[in-house]
């Protein structure tokens, strides 16, 4: 459903900077700008349909009663915990280190990429690939513009590079052994509960299963590890050749392909 036309407008409080920004968004995502004309959100959706991107103090994408906007989400809490000496399960499974080049093939809201950027540090590099133009652009702008109360989070957000592309196409464009870690967190086809943040992602995002060809390319491109997050009961781990290092105690688990151990 990624090719839905996007209508872009401003909030009810119309300012010149919001109009200018709305035009920039519309051009960037291939959307159409329309004037708000004091019409309520419901009326705008009735006339123009969903999705509706509203540019105001915060940029929000509306789909039905749900809304999507960029925020660092759990990355804020996770980085605070890392700074206090606590463990992070994604960092543990990926074995991310300072100076690493990390490719996040399923950027989404960017939470994992932000944590990767914190761990990789100034000498590392984090590239997040997102196939939905509207999600990629909202997240890209948010990573550069949103500020939180933790300096380390702000610094990490600014270091994440966003690429709007299909991850298989992007992987194919990379040289052999050009990154340290390739990470996949594909959109779950089955949800545990409804999430306000995730519902718009399901409409605009890519919920296709990861192709075996993408894993083969990831193994070619990565120097150390390829890691995938999935439901604990998922058959994707076996289908794609991932090793489950330990039994999950929660709803998700991580599969690992250790390229150093395998001698690949």
VEXLUM-497187 format. One record per residue (C-alpha): residue number from 1; residue in one letter; x, y negated, z. Coordinates in steps of 0.5 Angstrom, whole numbers, always signed. Example, Ala and Ser with C-alpha at 12.3 -4.5 7.8 and 13.67 -1.06 7.14 Angstrom:
<site><n>1</n><res>a</res><x>+25</x><y>+9</y><z>+16</z></site>
<site><n>2</n><res>s</res><x>+27</x><y>+2</y><z>+14</z></site>
***
This chain:
<site><n>1</n><res>x</res><x>+0</x><y>+0</y><z>+0</z></site>
<site><n>2</n><res>x</res><x>+6</x><y>-5</y><z>-1</z></site>
<site><n>3</n><res>x</res><x>+4</x><y>-8</y><z>-7</z></site>
<site><n>4</n><res>x</res><x>-2</x><y>-12</y><z>-4</z></site>
<site><n>5</n><res>x</res><x>-3</x><y>-19</y><z>-6</z></site>
<site><n>6</n><res>x</res><x>-1</x><y>-24</y><z>+0</z></site>
<site><n>7</n><res>x</res><x>-5</x><y>-30</y><z>+1</z></site>
<site><n>8</n><res>x</res><x>+0</x><y>-35</y><z>+5</z></site>
<site><n>9</n><res>x</res><x>-3</x><y>-41</y><z>+8</z></site>
<site><n>10</n><res>x</res><x>-2</x><y>-46</y><z>+14</z></site>
<site><n>11</n><res>x</res><x>-5</x><y>-46</y><z>+21</z></site>
<site><n>12</n><res>x</res><x>-11</x><y>-50</y><z>+23</z></site>
<site><n>13</n><res>x</res><x>-6</x><y>-56</y><z>+25</z></site>
<site><n>14</n><res>x</res><x>-3</x><y>-58</y><z>+18</z></site>
<site><n>15</n><res>x</res><x>+4</x><y>-61</y><z>+18</z></site>
<site><n>16</n><res>x</res><x>+8</x><y>-62</y><z>+12</z></site>
<site><n>17</n><res>x</res><x>+14</x><y>-58</y><z>+15</z></site>
<site><n>18</n><res>x</res><x>+9</x><y>-52</y><z>+15</z></site>
<site><n>19</n><res>x</res><x>+6</x><y>-53</y><z>+8</z></site>
<site><n>20</n><res>x</res><x>+13</x><y>-53</y><z>+6</z></site>
<site><n>21</n><res>x</res><x>+15</x><y>-47</y><z>+9</z></site>
<site><n>22</n><res>x</res><x>+9</x><y>-44</y><z>+7</z></site>
<site><n>23</n><res>x</res><x>+11</x><y>-45</y><z>+0</z></site>
<site><n>24</n><res>x</res><x>+18</x><y>-42</y><z>+1</z></site>
<site><n>25</n><res>x</res><x>+14</x><y>-36</y><z>+4</z></site>
<site><n>26</n><res>x</res><x>+9</x><y>-35</y><z>-2</z></site>
<site><n>27</n><res>x</res><x>+15</x><y>-36</y><z>-7</z></site>
<site><n>28</n><res>x</res><x>+20</x><y>-31</y><z>-3</z></site>
<site><n>29</n><res>x</res><x>+14</x><y>-25</y><z>-3</z></site>
<site><n>30</n><res>x</res><x>+11</x><y>-26</y><z>-9</z></site>
<site><n>31</n><res>x</res><x>+5</x><y>-29</y><z>-5</z></site>
<site><n>32</n><res>x</res><x>+0</x><y>-35</y><z>-7</z></site>
<site><n>33</n><res>x</res><x>-1</x><y>-41</y><z>-3</z></site>
<site><n>34</n><res>x</res><x>-8</x><y>-44</y><z>-1</z></site>
<site><n>35</n><res>x</res><x>-10</x><y>-50</y><z>+3</z></site>
<site><n>36</n><res>x</res><x>-13</x><y>-48</y><z>+10</z></site>
<site><n>37</n><res>x</res><x>-18</x><y>-54</y><z>+9</z></site>
<site><n>38</n><res>x</res><x>-20</x><y>-53</y><z>+17</z></site>
<site><n>39</n><res>x</res><x>-23</x><y>-46</y><z>+15</z></site>
<site><n>40</n><res>x</res><x>-23</x><y>-41</y><z>+21</z></site>
<site><n>41</n><res>x</res><x>-19</x><y>-35</y><z>+20</z></site>
<site><n>42</n><res>x</res><x>-25</x><y>-30</y><z>+19</z></site>
<site><n>43</n><res>x</res><x>-27</x><y>-35</y><z>+14</z></site>
<site><n>44</n><res>x</res><x>-20</x><y>-35</y><z>+10</z></site>
<site><n>45</n><res>x</res><x>-20</x><y>-27</y><z>+10</z></site>
<site><n>46</n><res>x</res><x>-27</x><y>-27</y><z>+8</z></site>
<site><n>47</n><res>x</res><x>-25</x><y>-31</y><z>+2</z></site>
<site><n>48</n><res>x</res><x>-18</x><y>-29</y><z>+0</z></site>
<site><n>49</n><res>x</res><x>-18</x><y>-22</y><z>+4</z></site>
<site><n>50</n><res>x</res><x>-12</x><y>-19</y><z>+7</z></site>
<site><n>51</n><res>x</res><x>-7</x><y>-19</y><z>+8</z></site>
<site><n>52</n><res>x</res><x>-6</x><y>-27</y><z>+10</z></site>
<site><n>53</n><res>x</res><x>+0</x><y>-30</y><z>+12</z></site>
<site><n>54</n><res>x</res><x>-1</x><y>-36</y><z>+17</z></site>
<site><n>55</n><res>x</res><x>+5</x><y>-41</y><z>+18</z></site>
<site><n>56</n><res>x</res><x>+5</x><y>-45</y><z>+24</z></site>
<site><n>57</n><res>x</res><x>+9</x><y>-45</y><z>+30</z></site>
<site><n>58</n><res>x</res><x>+10</x><y>-38</y><z>+29</z></site>
<site><n>59</n><res>x</res><x>+9</x><y>-34</y><z>+22</z></site>
<site><n>60</n><res>x</res><x>+4</x><y>-29</y><z>+23</z></site>
<site><n>61</n><res>x</res><x>+1</x><y>-24</y><z>+18</z></site>
<site><n>62</n><res>x</res><x>-6</x><y>-22</y><z>+19</z></site>
<site><n>63</n><res>x</res><x>-9</x><y>-16</y><z>+17</z></site>
<site><n>64</n><res>x</res><x>-16</x><y>-15</y><z>+20</z></site>
<site><n>65</n><res>x</res><x>-16</x><y>-16</y><z>+27</z></site>
<site><n>66</n><res>x</res><x>-9</x><y>-14</y><z>+28</z></site>
<site><n>67</n><res>x</res><x>-3</x><y>-19</y><z>+27</z></site>
<site><n>68</n><res>x</res><x>+4</x><y>-18</y><z>+25</z></site>
<site><n>69</n><res>x</res><x>+10</x><y>-23</y><z>+27</z></site>
<site><n>70</n><res>x</res><x>+17</x><y>-22</y><z>+28</z></site>
<site><n>71</n><res>x</res><x>+20</x><y>-21</y><z>+36</z></site>
<site><n>72</n><res>x</res><x>+26</x><y>-17</y><z>+38</z></site>
<site><n>73</n><res>x</res><x>+21</x><y>-13</y><z>+42</z></site>
<site><n>74</n><res>x</res><x>+25</x><y>-8</y><z>+46</z></site>
<site><n>75</n><res>x</res><x>+32</x><y>-10</y><z>+43</z></site>
<site><n>76</n><res>x</res><x>+32</x><y>-15</y><z>+49</z></site>
<site><n>77</n><res>x</res><x>+31</x><y>-10</y><z>+54</z></site>
<site><n>78</n><res>x</res><x>+35</x><y>-5</y><z>+51</z></site>
<site><n>79</n><res>x</res><x>+41</x><y>-10</y><z>+51</z></site>
<site><n>80</n><res>x</res><x>+40</x><y>-12</y><z>+58</z></site>
<site><n>81</n><res>x</res><x>+41</x><y>-5</y><z>+60</z></site>
<site><n>82</n><res>x</res><x>+47</x><y>-4</y><z>+56</z></site>
<site><n>83</n><res>x</res><x>+50</x><y>-10</y><z>+59</z></site>
<site><n>84</n><res>x</res><x>+49</x><y>-8</y><z>+66</z></site>
<site><n>85</n><res>x</res><x>+52</x><y>-1</y><z>+64</z></site>
<site><n>86</n><res>x</res><x>+46</x><y>+3</y><z>+63</z></site>
<site><n>87</n><res>x</res><x>+45</x><y>+8</y><z>+57</z></site>
<site><n>88</n><res>x</res><x>+41</x><y>+7</y><z>+51</z></site>
<site><n>89</n><res>x</res><x>+39</x><y>+14</y><z>+47</z></site>
<site><n>90</n><res>x</res><x>+40</x><y>+11</y><z>+40</z></site>
<site><n>91</n><res>x</res><x>+47</x><y>+9</y><z>+41</z></site>
<site><n>92</n><res>x</res><x>+48</x><y>+16</y><z>+45</z></site>
<site><n>93</n><res>x</res><x>+46</x><y>+20</y><z>+39</z></site>
<site><n>94</n><res>x</res><x>+49</x><y>+15</y><z>+34</z></site>
<site><n>95</n><res>x</res><x>+55</x><y>+15</y><z>+37</z></site>
<site><n>96</n><res>x</res><x>+56</x><y>+7</y><z>+35</z></site>
<site><n>97</n><res>x</res><x>+62</x><y>+4</y><z>+37</z></site>
<site><n>98</n><res>x</res><x>+65</x><y>-3</y><z>+37</z></site>
<site><n>99</n><res>x</res><x>+67</x><y>-5</y><z>+30</z></site>
<site><n>100</n><res>x</res><x>+63</x><y>+0</y><z>+26</z></site>
<site><n>101</n><res>x</res><x>+59</x><y>-1</y><z>+20</z></site>
<site><n>102</n><res>x</res><x>+52</x><y>+2</y><z>+21</z></site>
<site><n>103</n><res>x</res><x>+47</x><y>+2</y><z>+16</z></site>
<site><n>104</n><res>x</res><x>+39</x><y>+2</y><z>+18</z></site>
<site><n>105</n><res>x</res><x>+35</x><y>+5</y><z>+12</z></site>
<site><n>106</n><res>x</res><x>+29</x><y>+4</y><z>+16</z></site>
<site><n>107</n><res>x</res><x>+29</x><y>-3</y><z>+18</z></site>
<site><n>108</n><res>x</res><x>+22</x><y>-5</y><z>+20</z></site>
<site><n>109</n><res>x</res><x>+22</x><y>-10</y><z>+26</z></site>
<site><n>110</n><res>x</res><x>+29</x><y>-9</y><z>+27</z></site>
<site><n>111</n><res>x</res><x>+29</x><y>-7</y><z>+34</z></site>
<site><n>112</n><res>x</res><x>+35</x><y>-2</y><z>+33</z></site>
<site><n>113</n><res>x</res><x>+39</x><y>-6</y><z>+28</z></site>
<site><n>114</n><res>x</res><x>+39</x><y>-11</y><z>+33</z></site>
<site><n>115</n><res>x</res><x>+42</x><y>-6</y><z>+39</z></site>
<site><n>116</n><res>x</res><x>+47</x><y>-4</y><z>+33</z></site>
<site><n>117</n><res>x</res><x>+49</x><y>-11</y><z>+32</z></site>
<site><n>118</n><res>x</res><x>+50</x><y>-12</y><z>+40</z></site>
<site><n>119</n><res>x</res><x>+54</x><y>-5</y><z>+40</z></site>
<site><n>120</n><res>x</res><x>+58</x><y>-6</y><z>+34</z></site>
<site><n>121</n><res>x</res><x>+60</x><y>-13</y><z>+36</z></site>
<site><n>122</n><res>x</res><x>+63</x><y>-19</y><z>+32</z></site>
<site><n>123</n><res>x</res><x>+68</x><y>-14</y><z>+28</z></site>
<site><n>124</n><res>x</res><x>+63</x><y>-9</y><z>+26</z></site>
<site><n>125</n><res>x</res><x>+57</x><y>-10</y><z>+21</z></site>
<site><n>126</n><res>x</res><x>+50</x><y>-8</y><z>+21</z></site>
<site><n>127</n><res>x</res><x>+45</x><y>-7</y><z>+15</z></site>
<site><n>128</n><res>x</res><x>+38</x><y>-6</y><z>+15</z></site>
<site><n>129</n><res>x</res><x>+34</x><y>-4</y><z>+9</z></site>
<site><n>130</n><res>x</res><x>+27</x><y>-5</y><z>+8</z></site>
<site><n>131</n><res>x</res><x>+23</x><y>-4</y><z>+2</z></site>
<site><n>132</n><res>x</res><x>+17</x><y>-8</y><z>+4</z></site>
<site><n>133</n><res>x</res><x>+18</x><y>-15</y><z>+1</z></site>
<site><n>134</n><res>x</res><x>+14</x><y>-19</y><z>+6</z></site>
<site><n>135</n><res>x</res><x>+16</x><y>-15</y><z>+12</z></site>
<site><n>136</n><res>x</res><x>+23</x><y>-16</y><z>+10</z></site>
<site><n>137</n><res>x</res><x>+23</x><y>-23</y><z>+9</z></site>
<site><n>138</n><res>x</res><x>+19</x><y>-24</y><z>+16</z></site>
<site><n>139</n><res>x</res><x>+24</x><y>-20</y><z>+19</z></site>
<site><n>140</n><res>x</res><x>+30</x><y>-24</y><z>+16</z></site>
<site><n>141</n><res>x</res><x>+27</x><y>-31</y><z>+18</z></site>
<site><n>142</n><res>x</res><x>+26</x><y>-28</y><z>+25</z></site>
<site><n>143</n><res>x</res><x>+33</x><y>-26</y><z>+26</z></site>
<site><n>144</n><res>x</res><x>+36</x><y>-32</y><z>+24</z></site>
<site><n>145</n><res>x</res><x>+31</x><y>-37</y><z>+27</z></site>
<site><n>146</n><res>x</res><x>+28</x><y>-34</y><z>+33</z></site>
<site><n>147</n><res>x</res><x>+31</x><y>-35</y><z>+40</z></site>
<site><n>148</n><res>x</res><x>+30</x><y>-31</y><z>+47</z></site>
<site><n>149</n><res>x</res><x>+33</x><y>-32</y><z>+54</z></site>
<site><n>150</n><res>x</res><x>+39</x><y>-27</y><z>+53</z></site>
<site><n>151</n><res>x</res><x>+45</x><y>-30</y><z>+49</z></site>
<site><n>152</n><res>x</res><x>+48</x><y>-23</y><z>+47</z></site>
<site><n>153</n><res>x</res><x>+41</x><y>-22</y><z>+44</z></site>
<site><n>154</n><res>x</res><x>+41</x><y>-28</y><z>+40</z></site>
<site><n>155</n><res>x</res><x>+48</x><y>-27</y><z>+37</z></site>
<site><n>156</n><res>x</res><x>+46</x><y>-20</y><z>+35</z></site>
<site><n>157</n><res>x</res><x>+40</x><y>-22</y><z>+31</z></site>
<site><n>158</n><res>x</res><x>+44</x><y>-27</y><z>+27</z></site>
<site><n>159</n><res>x</res><x>+49</x><y>-21</y><z>+25</z></site>
<site><n>160</n><res>x</res><x>+44</x><y>-17</y><z>+22</z></site>
<site><n>161</n><res>x</res><x>+44</x><y>-17</y><z>+15</z></site>
<site><n>162</n><res>x</res><x>+37</x><y>-15</y><z>+11</z></site>
<site><n>163</n><res>x</res><x>+37</x><y>-12</y><z>+5</z></site>
<site><n>164</n><res>x</res><x>+30</x><y>-11</y><z>+1</z></site>
<site><n>165</n><res>x</res><x>+30</x><y>-5</y><z>-3</z></site>
<site><n>166</n><res>x</res><x>+29</x><y>+3</y><z>-3</z></site>
<site><n>167</n><res>x</res><x>+34</x><y>+6</y><z>+2</z></site>
<site><n>168</n><res>x</res><x>+35</x><y>+12</y><z>-3</z></site>
<site><n>169</n><res>x</res><x>+37</x><y>+6</y><z>-9</z></site>
<site><n>170</n><res>x</res><x>+41</x><y>+3</y><z>-4</z></site>
<site><n>171</n><res>x</res><x>+45</x><y>+9</y><z>-2</z></site>
<site><n>172</n><res>x</res><x>+46</x><y>+11</y><z>-9</z></site>
<site><n>173</n><res>x</res><x>+49</x><y>+4</y><z>-10</z></site>
<site><n>174</n><res>x</res><x>+55</x><y>+5</y><z>-4</z></site>
<site><n>175</n><res>x</res><x>+62</x><y>+8</y><z>-5</z></site>
<site><n>176</n><res>x</res><x>+64</x><y>+14</y><z>-1</z></site>
<site><n>177</n><res>x</res><x>+65</x><y>+14</y><z>+6</z></site>
<site><n>178</n><res>x</res><x>+64</x><y>+6</y><z>+6</z></site>
<site><n>179</n><res>x</res><x>+60</x><y>+6</y><z>+13</z></site>
<site><n>180</n><res>x</res><x>+61</x><y>+10</y><z>+19</z></site>
<site><n>181</n><res>x</res><x>+53</x><y>+11</y><z>+21</z></site>
<site><n>182</n><res>x</res><x>+47</x><y>+12</y><z>+17</z></site>
<site><n>183</n><res>x</res><x>+41</x><y>+12</y><z>+21</z></site>
<site><n>184</n><res>x</res><x>+33</x><y>+14</y><z>+19</z></site>
<site><n>185</n><res>x</res><x>+27</x><y>+12</y><z>+23</z></site>
<site><n>186</n><res>x</res><x>+22</x><y>+14</y><z>+18</z></site>
<site><n>187</n><res>x</res><x>+15</x><y>+11</y><z>+20</z></site>
<site><n>188</n><res>x</res><x>+11</x><y>+17</y><z>+23</z></site>
<site><n>189</n><res>x</res><x>+5</x><y>+20</y><z>+19</z></site>
<site><n>190</n><res>x</res><x>+1</x><y>+21</y><z>+26</z></site>
<site><n>191</n><res>x</res><x>+1</x><y>+16</y><z>+31</z></site>
<site><n>192</n><res>x</res><x>+0</x><y>+17</y><z>+39</z></site>
<site><n>193</n><res>x</res><x>-4</x><y>+11</y><z>+40</z></site>
<site><n>194</n><res>x</res><x>-6</x><y>+5</y><z>+36</z></site>
<site><n>195</n><res>x</res><x>-1</x><y>-1</y><z>+36</z></site>
<site><n>196</n><res>x</res><x>-2</x><y>-8</y><z>+35</z></site>
<site><n>197</n><res>x</res><x>+5</x><y>-9</y><z>+32</z></site>
<site><n>198</n><res>x</res><x>+5</x><y>-2</y><z>+28</z></site>
<site><n>199</n><res>x</res><x>-2</x><y>-3</y><z>+25</z></site>
<site><n>200</n><res>x</res><x>+0</x><y>-8</y><z>+20</z></site>
<site><n>201</n><res>x</res><x>+7</x><y>-4</y><z>+19</z></site>
<site><n>202</n><res>x</res><x>+2</x><y>+2</y><z>+16</z></site>
<site><n>203</n><res>x</res><x>-1</x><y>-2</y><z>+11</z></site>
<site><n>204</n><res>x</res><x>+5</x><y>-6</y><z>+8</z></site>
<site><n>205</n><res>x</res><x>+10</x><y>-1</y><z>+10</z></site>
<site><n>206</n><res>x</res><x>+13</x><y>+5</y><z>+7</z></site>
<site><n>207</n><res>x</res><x>+10</x><y>+12</y><z>+10</z></site>
<site><n>208</n><res>x</res><x>+13</x><y>+17</y><z>+5</z></site>
<site><n>209</n><res>x</res><x>+17</x><y>+22</y><z>+8</z></site>
<site><n>210</n><res>x</res><x>+25</x><y>+22</y><z>+7</z></site>
<site><n>211</n><res>x</res><x>+27</x><y>+25</y><z>+1</z></site>
<site><n>212</n><res>x</res><x>+33</x><y>+30</y><z>+1</z></site>
<site><n>213</n><res>x</res><x>+36</x><y>+26</y><z>-4</z></site>
<site><n>214</n><res>x</res><x>+37</x><y>+21</y><z>+1</z></site>
<site><n>215</n><res>x</res><x>+40</x><y>+25</y><z>+6</z></site>
<site><n>216</n><res>x</res><x>+45</x><y>+28</y><z>+1</z></site>
<site><n>217</n><res>x</res><x>+47</x><y>+21</y><z>-1</z></site>
<site><n>218</n><res>x</res><x>+47</x><y>+19</y><z>+7</z></site>
<site><n>219</n><res>x</res><x>+52</x><y>+24</y><z>+8</z></site>
<site><n>220</n><res>x</res><x>+56</x><y>+22</y><z>+2</z></site>
<site><n>221</n><res>x</res><x>+56</x><y>+15</y><z>+4</z></site>
<site><n>222</n><res>x</res><x>+57</x><y>+16</y><z>+12</z></site>
<site><n>223</n><res>x</res><x>+64</x><y>+17</y><z>+15</z></site>
<site><n>224</n><res>x</res><x>+62</x><y>+20</y><z>+22</z></site>
<site><n>225</n><res>x</res><x>+54</x><y>+21</y><z>+23</z></site>
<site><n>226</n><res>x</res><x>+47</x><y>+21</y><z>+20</z></site>
<site><n>227</n><res>x</res><x>+42</x><y>+21</y><z>+25</z></site>
<site><n>228</n><res>x</res><x>+34</x><y>+21</y><z>+24</z></site>
<site><n>229</n><res>x</res><x>+29</x><y>+20</y><z>+29</z></site>
<site><n>230</n><res>x</res><x>+22</x><y>+24</y><z>+29</z></site>
<site><n>231</n><res>x</res><x>+17</x><y>+27</y><z>+33</z></site>
<site><n>232</n><res>x</res><x>+20</x><y>+32</y><z>+38</z></site>
<site><n>233</n><res>x</res><x>+15</x><y>+38</y><z>+34</z></site>
<site><n>234</n><res>x</res><x>+17</x><y>+35</y><z>+27</z></site>
<site><n>235</n><res>x</res><x>+19</x><y>+40</y><z>+22</z></site>
<site><n>236</n><res>x</res><x>+23</x><y>+35</y><z>+18</z></site>
<site><n>237</n><res>x</res><x>+29</x><y>+36</y><z>+22</z></site>
<site><n>238</n><res>x</res><x>+30</x><y>+43</y><z>+19</z></site>
<site><n>239</n><res>x</res><x>+28</x><y>+41</y><z>+12</z></site>
<site><n>240</n><res>x</res><x>+33</x><y>+36</y><z>+12</z></site>
<site><n>241</n><res>x</res><x>+39</x><y>+39</y><z>+15</z></site>
<site><n>242</n><res>x</res><x>+39</x><y>+36</y><z>+22</z></site>
<site><n>243</n><res>x</res><x>+42</x><y>+39</y><z>+28</z></site>
<site><n>244</n><res>x</res><x>+38</x><y>+38</y><z>+35</z></site>
<site><n>245</n><res>x</res><x>+43</x><y>+37</y><z>+40</z></site>
<site><n>246</n><res>x</res><x>+38</x><y>+38</y><z>+46</z></site>
<site><n>247</n><res>x</res><x>+31</x><y>+39</y><z>+47</z></site>
<site><n>248</n><res>x</res><x>+27</x><y>+32</y><z>+48</z></site>
<site><n>249</n><res>x</res><x>+23</x><y>+31</y><z>+54</z></site>
<site><n>250</n><res>x</res><x>+19</x><y>+25</y><z>+51</z></site>
<site><n>251</n><res>x</res><x>+15</x><y>+25</y><z>+45</z></site>
<site><n>252</n><res>x</res><x>+21</x><y>+24</y><z>+40</z></site>
<site><n>253</n><res>x</res><x>+27</x><y>+27</y><z>+39</z></site>
<site><n>254</n><res>x</res><x>+34</x><y>+25</y><z>+35</z></site>
<site><n>255</n><res>x</res><x>+37</x><y>+30</y><z>+29</z></site>
<site><n>256</n><res>x</res><x>+44</x><y>+29</y><z>+28</z></site>
<site><n>257</n><res>x</res><x>+49</x><y>+31</y><z>+22</z></site>
<site><n>258</n><res>x</res><x>+56</x><y>+30</y><z>+25</z></site>
<site><n>259</n><res>x</res><x>+60</x><y>+29</y><z>+19</z></site>
<site><n>260</n><res>x</res><x>+67</x><y>+30</y><z>+23</z></site>
<site><n>261</n><res>x</res><x>+65</x><y>+36</y><z>+26</z></site>
<site><n>262</n><res>x</res><x>+63</x><y>+39</y><z>+20</z></site>
<site><n>263</n><res>x</res><x>+69</x><y>+37</y><z>+16</z></site>
<site><n>264</n><res>x</res><x>+65</x><y>+33</y><z>+11</z></site>
***
